[in-house]
Amino acid sequence: MPPTATLPETATEQKTQRQPPYHVVLLNDDDHSYEYVIEMLKALFGYPVEKGYQLAKIVDTKGRAIVCTTSLERAELKRDQIHAYGPDPRIPRCSGSMTALIEPAE
């Protein structure tokens, strides 16, 4: 019977790749009140009133604010939830939700 050859063990390195992060960006408009933005951010993201106010102020003054940085799948979900939140009942001319977009978090 011929001798059995054994191969040397090779170390295999497994690298876990992380998904690249994405920003959910809330865009400003004149059809939603600060109260609406604060309530929406609390309902969808669980943010306290103070953080909601800070983000509402950024949206109002800069035209956009990053409200969340997360995986692409969750960012898409949060963007869709913002789009589905509905109109601001405090402003009669308001006919729909705010607008949000997703962008890579470079």
Rosetta constraint file for C-alpha pairs under 8 A:
AtomPair CA 19 CA 71 HARMONIC 6.39 0.50
AtomPair CA 19 CA 72 HARMONIC 7.88 0.50
AtomPair CA 20 CA 71 HARMONIC 6.67 0.50
AtomPair CA 20 CA 72 HARMONIC 7.64 0.50
AtomPair CA 20 CA 104 HARMONIC 7.58 0.50
AtomPair CA 20 CA 105 HARMONIC 7.59 0.50
AtomPair CA 21 CA 69 HARMONIC 6.28 0.50
AtomPair CA 21 CA 70 HARMONIC 5.19 0.50
AtomPair CA 21 CA 71 HARMONIC 5.07 0.50
AtomPair CA 21 CA 72 HARMONIC 6.69 0.50
AtomPair CA 21 CA 104 HARMONIC 6.35 0.50
AtomPair CA 21 CA 105 HARMONIC 5.42 0.50
AtomPair CA 21 CA 106 HARMONIC 7.92 0.50
AtomPair CA 22 CA 69 HARMONIC 5.38 0.50
AtomPair CA 22 CA 70 HARMONIC 5.42 0.50
AtomPair CA 22 CA 71 HARMONIC 5.86 0.50
AtomPair CA 22 CA 72 HARMONIC 5.74 0.50
AtomPair CA 22 CA 75 HARMONIC 6.50 0.50
AtomPair CA 22 CA 102 HARMONIC 6.48 0.50
AtomPair CA 22 CA 103 HARMONIC 5.58 0.50
AtomPair CA 22 CA 104 HARMONIC 4.40 0.50
AtomPair CA 22 CA 105 HARMONIC 4.76 0.50
AtomPair CA 23 CA 66 HARMONIC 6.12 0.50
AtomPair CA 23 CA 67 HARMONIC 7.43 0.50
AtomPair CA 23 CA 68 HARMONIC 5.73 0.50
AtomPair CA 23 CA 69 HARMONIC 4.37 0.50
AtomPair CA 23 CA 70 HARMONIC 6.59 0.50
AtomPair CA 23 CA 75 HARMONIC 6.90 0.50
AtomPair CA 23 CA 102 HARMONIC 5.59 0.50
AtomPair CA 23 CA 103 HARMONIC 5.34 0.50
AtomPair CA 23 CA 104 HARMONIC 6.09 0.50
AtomPair CA 23 CA 105 HARMONIC 5.57 0.50
AtomPair CA 24 CA 66 HARMONIC 5.70 0.50
AtomPair CA 24 CA 67 HARMONIC 5.78 0.50
AtomPair CA 24 CA 68 HARMONIC 5.19 0.50
AtomPair CA 24 CA 69 HARMONIC 6.23 0.50
AtomPair CA 24 CA 75 HARMONIC 5.80 0.50
AtomPair CA 24 CA 78 HARMONIC 7.28 0.50
AtomPair CA 24 CA 79 HARMONIC 6.44 0.50
AtomPair CA 24 CA 100 HARMONIC 6.71 0.50
AtomPair CA 24 CA 101 HARMONIC 5.87 0.50
AtomPair CA 24 CA 102 HARMONIC 4.82 0.50
AtomPair CA 24 CA 103 HARMONIC 6.85 0.50
AtomPair CA 25 CA 64 HARMONIC 6.41 0.50
AtomPair CA 25 CA 65 HARMONIC 5.45 0.50
AtomPair CA 25 CA 66 HARMONIC 4.40 0.50
AtomPair CA 25 CA 67 HARMONIC 5.94 0.50
AtomPair CA 25 CA 68 HARMONIC 7.45 0.50
AtomPair CA 25 CA 100 HARMONIC 5.34 0.50
AtomPair CA 25 CA 101 HARMONIC 5.25 0.50
AtomPair CA 25 CA 102 HARMONIC 6.09 0.50
AtomPair CA 25 CA 103 HARMONIC 7.53 0.50
AtomPair CA 26 CA 59 HARMONIC 6.97 0.50
AtomPair CA 26 CA 64 HARMONIC 5.47 0.50
AtomPair CA 26 CA 65 HARMONIC 5.32 0.50
AtomPair CA 26 CA 66 HARMONIC 6.31 0.50
AtomPair CA 26 CA 67 HARMONIC 6.57 0.50
AtomPair CA 26 CA 98 HARMONIC 7.50 0.50
AtomPair CA 26 CA 99 HARMONIC 6.21 0.50
AtomPair CA 26 CA 100 HARMONIC 4.41 0.50
AtomPair CA 26 CA 101 HARMONIC 6.74 0.50
AtomPair CA 27 CA 59 HARMONIC 6.43 0.50
AtomPair CA 27 CA 63 HARMONIC 5.93 0.50
AtomPair CA 27 CA 64 HARMONIC 4.47 0.50
AtomPair CA 27 CA 65 HARMONIC 6.79 0.50
AtomPair CA 27 CA 98 HARMONIC 7.13 0.50
AtomPair CA 27 CA 99 HARMONIC 5.56 0.50
AtomPair CA 27 CA 100 HARMONIC 5.64 0.50
AtomPair CA 27 CA 101 HARMONIC 7.79 0.50
AtomPair CA 28 CA 59 HARMONIC 5.34 0.50
AtomPair CA 28 CA 60 HARMONIC 5.93 0.50
AtomPair CA 28 CA 63 HARMONIC 4.81 0.50
AtomPair CA 28 CA 64 HARMONIC 5.71 0.50
AtomPair CA 28 CA 98 HARMONIC 7.67 0.50
AtomPair CA 28 CA 99 HARMONIC 7.69 0.50
AtomPair CA 29 CA 60 HARMONIC 7.87 0.50
AtomPair CA 29 CA 63 HARMONIC 7.85 0.50
AtomPair CA 29 CA 98 HARMONIC 7.42 0.50
AtomPair CA 31 CA 88 HARMONIC 7.46 0.50
AtomPair CA 31 CA 91 HARMONIC 6.63 0.50
AtomPair CA 31 CA 93 HARMONIC 6.94 0.50
AtomPair CA 31 CA 94 HARMONIC 5.10 0.50
AtomPair CA 32 CA 36 HARMONIC 6.18 0.50
AtomPair CA 32 CA 37 HARMONIC 7.11 0.50
AtomPair CA 32 CA 87 HARMONIC 7.77 0.50
AtomPair CA 32 CA 88 HARMONIC 5.71 0.50
AtomPair CA 32 CA 91 HARMONIC 6.86 0.50
AtomPair CA 32 CA 94 HARMONIC 6.95 0.50
AtomPair CA 32 CA 98 HARMONIC 7.36 0.50
AtomPair CA 33 CA 37 HARMONIC 6.49 0.50
AtomPair CA 33 CA 88 HARMONIC 7.20 0.50
AtomPair CA 33 CA 90 HARMONIC 7.36 0.50
AtomPair CA 33 CA 91 HARMONIC 7.48 0.50
AtomPair CA 34 CA 38 HARMONIC 6.10 0.50
AtomPair CA 34 CA 53 HARMONIC 6.99 0.50
AtomPair CA 34 CA 56 HARMONIC 5.84 0.50
AtomPair CA 34 CA 57 HARMONIC 7.72 0.50
AtomPair CA 35 CA 39 HARMONIC 6.06 0.50
AtomPair CA 36 CA 40 HARMONIC 6.01 0.50
AtomPair CA 36 CA 88 HARMONIC 6.05 0.50
AtomPair CA 37 CA 41 HARMONIC 6.08 0.50
AtomPair CA 37 CA 52 HARMONIC 6.87 0.50
AtomPair CA 37 CA 53 HARMONIC 7.79 0.50
AtomPair CA 37 CA 56 HARMONIC 5.96 0.50
AtomPair CA 38 CA 42 HARMONIC 6.16 0.50
AtomPair CA 38 CA 49 HARMONIC 6.13 0.50
AtomPair CA 38 CA 52 HARMONIC 4.41 0.50
AtomPair CA 38 CA 53 HARMONIC 5.78 0.50
AtomPair CA 38 CA 56 HARMONIC 6.74 0.50
AtomPair CA 39 CA 43 HARMONIC 6.08 0.50
AtomPair CA 39 CA 49 HARMONIC 7.77 0.50
AtomPair CA 39 CA 52 HARMONIC 7.59 0.50
AtomPair CA 40 CA 44 HARMONIC 5.95 0.50
AtomPair CA 40 CA 82 HARMONIC 7.65 0.50
AtomPair CA 40 CA 85 HARMONIC 7.24 0.50
AtomPair CA 41 CA 45 HARMONIC 5.33 0.50
AtomPair CA 41 CA 46 HARMONIC 6.61 0.50
AtomPair CA 41 CA 47 HARMONIC 5.89 0.50
AtomPair CA 41 CA 52 HARMONIC 5.90 0.50
AtomPair CA 42 CA 46 HARMONIC 4.41 0.50
AtomPair CA 42 CA 47 HARMONIC 4.52 0.50
AtomPair CA 42 CA 48 HARMONIC 6.07 0.50
AtomPair CA 42 CA 49 HARMONIC 6.97 0.50
AtomPair CA 42 CA 52 HARMONIC 6.84 0.50
AtomPair CA 43 CA 47 HARMONIC 7.74 0.50
AtomPair CA 44 CA 78 HARMONIC 7.46 0.50
AtomPair CA 44 CA 81 HARMONIC 7.22 0.50
AtomPair CA 44 CA 82 HARMONIC 7.67 0.50
AtomPair CA 47 CA 51 HARMONIC 6.02 0.50
AtomPair CA 47 CA 52 HARMONIC 6.11 0.50
AtomPair CA 48 CA 52 HARMONIC 6.26 0.50
AtomPair CA 49 CA 53 HARMONIC 6.06 0.50
AtomPair CA 50 CA 54 HARMONIC 6.30 0.50
AtomPair CA 51 CA 55 HARMONIC 6.21 0.50
AtomPair CA 52 CA 56 HARMONIC 6.04 0.50
AtomPair CA 53 CA 57 HARMONIC 6.11 0.50
AtomPair CA 54 CA 58 HARMONIC 6.34 0.50
AtomPair CA 55 CA 59 HARMONIC 6.18 0.50
AtomPair CA 55 CA 65 HARMONIC 6.39 0.50
AtomPair CA 55 CA 67 HARMONIC 7.12 0.50
AtomPair CA 56 CA 60 HARMONIC 6.11 0.50
AtomPair CA 56 CA 65 HARMONIC 8.00 0.50
AtomPair CA 57 CA 61 HARMONIC 6.06 0.50
AtomPair CA 58 CA 62 HARMONIC 5.57 0.50
AtomPair CA 58 CA 63 HARMONIC 7.25 0.50
AtomPair CA 58 CA 64 HARMONIC 6.77 0.50
AtomPair CA 58 CA 65 HARMONIC 5.87 0.50
AtomPair CA 59 CA 63 HARMONIC 4.84 0.50
AtomPair CA 59 CA 64 HARMONIC 4.43 0.50
AtomPair CA 59 CA 65 HARMONIC 5.08 0.50
AtomPair CA 60 CA 64 HARMONIC 7.42 0.50
AtomPair CA 68 CA 75 HARMONIC 7.60 0.50
AtomPair CA 69 CA 75 HARMONIC 7.29 0.50
AtomPair CA 69 CA 105 HARMONIC 7.29 0.50
AtomPair CA 70 CA 74 HARMONIC 6.32 0.50
AtomPair CA 70 CA 75 HARMONIC 5.92 0.50
AtomPair CA 71 CA 75 HARMONIC 5.99 0.50
AtomPair CA 72 CA 76 HARMONIC 6.11 0.50
AtomPair CA 73 CA 77 HARMONIC 6.40 0.50
AtomPair CA 74 CA 78 HARMONIC 6.17 0.50
AtomPair CA 75 CA 79 HARMONIC 6.08 0.50
AtomPair CA 75 CA 102 HARMONIC 6.70 0.50
AtomPair CA 76 CA 80 HARMONIC 6.13 0.50
AtomPair CA 76 CA 102 HARMONIC 7.16 0.50
AtomPair CA 77 CA 81 HARMONIC 6.17 0.50
AtomPair CA 78 CA 82 HARMONIC 6.24 0.50
AtomPair CA 79 CA 83 HARMONIC 6.32 0.50
AtomPair CA 79 CA 100 HARMONIC 5.67 0.50
AtomPair CA 79 CA 101 HARMONIC 6.36 0.50
AtomPair CA 79 CA 102 HARMONIC 7.20 0.50
AtomPair CA 80 CA 84 HARMONIC 6.15 0.50
AtomPair CA 81 CA 85 HARMONIC 6.05 0.50
AtomPair CA 82 CA 97 HARMONIC 6.83 0.50
AtomPair CA 82 CA 98 HARMONIC 6.59 0.50
AtomPair CA 82 CA 99 HARMONIC 7.12 0.50
AtomPair CA 82 CA 100 HARMONIC 6.79 0.50
AtomPair CA 83 CA 97 HARMONIC 5.32 0.50
AtomPair CA 83 CA 98 HARMONIC 6.11 0.50
AtomPair CA 83 CA 99 HARMONIC 6.11 0.50
AtomPair CA 83 CA 100 HARMONIC 7.06 0.50
AtomPair CA 84 CA 97 HARMONIC 6.37 0.50
AtomPair CA 85 CA 97 HARMONIC 5.68 0.50
AtomPair CA 85 CA 98 HARMONIC 7.95 0.50
AtomPair CA 86 CA 96 HARMONIC 5.25 0.50
AtomPair CA 86 CA 97 HARMONIC 4.50 0.50
AtomPair CA 86 CA 98 HARMONIC 7.96 0.50
AtomPair CA 87 CA 94 HARMONIC 5.72 0.50
AtomPair CA 87 CA 95 HARMONIC 5.48 0.50
AtomPair CA 87 CA 96 HARMONIC 4.14 0.50
AtomPair CA 87 CA 97 HARMONIC 4.91 0.50
AtomPair CA 87 CA 98 HARMONIC 7.85 0.50
AtomPair CA 88 CA 92 HARMONIC 7.92 0.50
AtomPair CA 88 CA 94 HARMONIC 5.97 0.50
AtomPair CA 88 CA 95 HARMONIC 7.80 0.50
AtomPair CA 88 CA 96 HARMONIC 7.40 0.50
AtomPair CA 88 CA 97 HARMONIC 7.42 0.50
AtomPair CA 89 CA 94 HARMONIC 7.50 0.50
